[in-house]
Amino acid sequence: MEFKVLGEAMAFTLSPDERKIVNYVIEHGRINASDALRILSTTYWHTAKARLQGLVKRGILDWVSTKQRDPKAHYVLARRSENAGQ
């Protein structure tokens, strides 16, 4: 599924955990750190958060928040990624 959204070249660079995150966002429209923690093979919140932030740095996800410590903060597909496969 991520191939159509991200494009083949970008999709092939994803780790298995990153693929899980991207597929979750494609299916649900957004993800937060708690969601990532549930779907990844880790019990460490900081690991889940680091995977999400890594995808932001690579331009795959955007972080949506109004403040640093925001309980409603979440991640969505970056606008550039939404159009990459078209």
C-alpha positions in Angstrom: 0.0 0.0 0.0 2.8 2.4 0.8 4.2 2.1 -2.7 1.3 3.9 -4.2 1.4 6.7 -1.7 5.1 7.2 -1.2 6.4 6.0 -4.5 8.5 2.9 -5.0 11.9 4.4 -4.4 10.9 5.9 -1.0 9.0 2.8 0.0 12.0 0.6 -0.5 14.0 2.6 2.0 11.6 2.0 4.9 12.5 -0.3 7.7 9.9 -2.9 8.8 8.8 -0.6 11.7 8.6 2.4 9.5 6.4 0.4 7.0 4.1 -0.5 9.9 3.8 3.2 10.8 3.2 4.4 7.3 0.6 1.7 6.6 -1.2 2.6 9.8 -1.3 6.3 8.8 -2.5 5.4 5.3 -5.3 3.3 6.8 -6.3 5.6 9.7 -5.2 9.0 8.5 -3.0 9.8 11.5 -1.0 8.3 14.3 0.3 9.4 17.7 3.2 8.0 19.8 0.8 5.7 21.8 -0.6 4.2 18.5 3.0 3.6 17.3 3.9 2.0 20.5 1.0 -0.5 20.1 1.9 -1.5 16.6 5.7 -1.7 16.9 7.7 -4.5 18.3 8.9 -2.4 21.3 7.7 -1.6 24.8 9.7 1.7 24.9 7.7 4.8 24.2 10.9 6.7 23.3 11.7 4.2 20.6 8.2 4.6 19.1 8.6 8.4 19.3 12.0 8.2 17.7 10.7 6.2 14.7 8.0 8.8 14.2 10.5 11.7 14.4 12.8 9.9 12.0 10.0 9.8 9.4 9.4 13.5 9.9 13.0 14.3 9.3 12.9 12.3 6.1 9.8 14.2 4.9 7.4 11.3 5.0 5.3 12.4 8.0 4.3 15.8 9.4 3.9 16.5 13.1 0.7 18.3 13.9 0.6 20.1 17.2 0.0 23.5 18.7 2.6 23.2 21.5 5.6 21.1 22.6 3.7 18.8 25.1 0.4 18.4 23.4 -1.9 15.4 24.3 -3.6 15.9 20.9 -0.4 15.9 18.9 -0.3 13.4 16.0 1.5 12.7 12.8 0.0 12.6 9.3 1.5 11.9 5.9 3.5 14.8 4.6 1.8 16.6 1.8 4.7 16.0 -0.5 4.3 12.2 0.1 0.6 12.3 -0.7 1.3 13.3 -4.3 4.6 11.4 -4.8 2.9 8.4 -6.4 0.8 10.3 -8.9 
